[in-house]
Amino acid sequence: MAPLAKKLNEKFSYADYLSWPYNERWEIIEGVAYDMSPAPSTEHQGISFKLSGILYDFLKDKKCKAFAAPFDVRLAETKDEADEKIETVVQPDIVVVCDQNKLDKRGCLGTPDITVEILSPSTSYKDQTEKLLLYEKHCVKEYWIINPDAKYIMIYHLEGVKYGKPEYLTENDTLKSMALDGLRIDLSEVWA
């Protein structure tokens, strides 16, 4: 599958993605395929697990649901778009979806309320540039970028159709979500 990432002028769709080997992880952003290997670090996975647990506990009696990667998020232009026309499918580290109509057996079709990306050396640039623009374009209410090494989180809040200046939180702060009323996370727990 490695030659896929080297095809510069070829665009891929969700239909193509479905035909690729199941044991490989890929994302497609506006038709461009990105290999998701190597696997994340132990620290990355530890943060993902802790944060997923915190979100699960907070949401267990609410309509919103949290999902951890691998979980496909198809960002289509319309809800009825055919697989061959969908040119973006991503696997954020964690997503929160409040509209149950966006969930199906293949993941999420539409915009999640919150996306979380935990930086890895191989994905850091993409997460902070391409995905930032992608999530803004699709009006994701909150985008959390977690730096596991420097122990900080940048939270982008949607203001109209654009993200405002990010909120910068360290391991000593408390995260207060604007998208999930009442969610407060002591970030020292995330890095404990």
Residue, then its C-alpha position, 0 to 999 in steps of 0.5 A: m500500500a505504500p505506493l499510494a502515498k507517492k501518487l501525487n496527482e491521484k485523488f482517492s475517495y471513501a470507496d477506495y479507502l474501503s477496498w484497502p487492506y484492513n490491517e493498514r490505517w489510512e486517512i484521506i483529506e480532500g482526496v489525498a491519502y496519508d499513511m497512519s503508521p507507525a503506531p502511536s507511542t505508549e505515552h500517546q496511547g496512555i493519554s488517549f485511554k485516560l481522556s477517553g475514560i474521563l469523557y465516557d464517564f461524563l457522557k454515560d447518561k447524556k446523548c453525546k457519545a465519545f469514540a476513540a481511534p480507530f473510528d472513521v469520521r467521513l466529512a462529506e459535503t452532504k449527508d447523501e453523498a455516495d462513498e465514491k464522492i466522499e474525499t475526506v475520511v479521518q481517524p481523530d484520536i478521540v471524537v465526541v458526537c452529539d447528533q445520533n443521526k450522524l452515527d452509523k455502523r461505519g462510524c460518523l458521517g458528518t461533523p463531530d462536536i469535538t475532535v481530539e488529536i494527540l501529537s506524534p512525530s509523524t502526524s504533528y505537522k498535519d494535525q496542526t495545519e491541515k486538520l486544523l483547517l479541515y475541522e474549521k472548514h467543517c465547523v467542528k465546535e472544538y478542536w483539541i490538540i494535545n502535545p504529550d511531551a510538552k504537556y499542554i493542550m491547545i483548544y480551538h473554539l469555533e466562533g461563527v465559521k472560524y476558529g478564534k485564538p486557541e486556548y492554551l492549557t498546561e498540565n496544571d490547568t482545568l479544561k472547561s469545554m464550551a461544546l459540552d456544558g459542565l465538562r471540567i477536566d483536571l489536566s493533571e489527571v491526564w498526565a498522571 
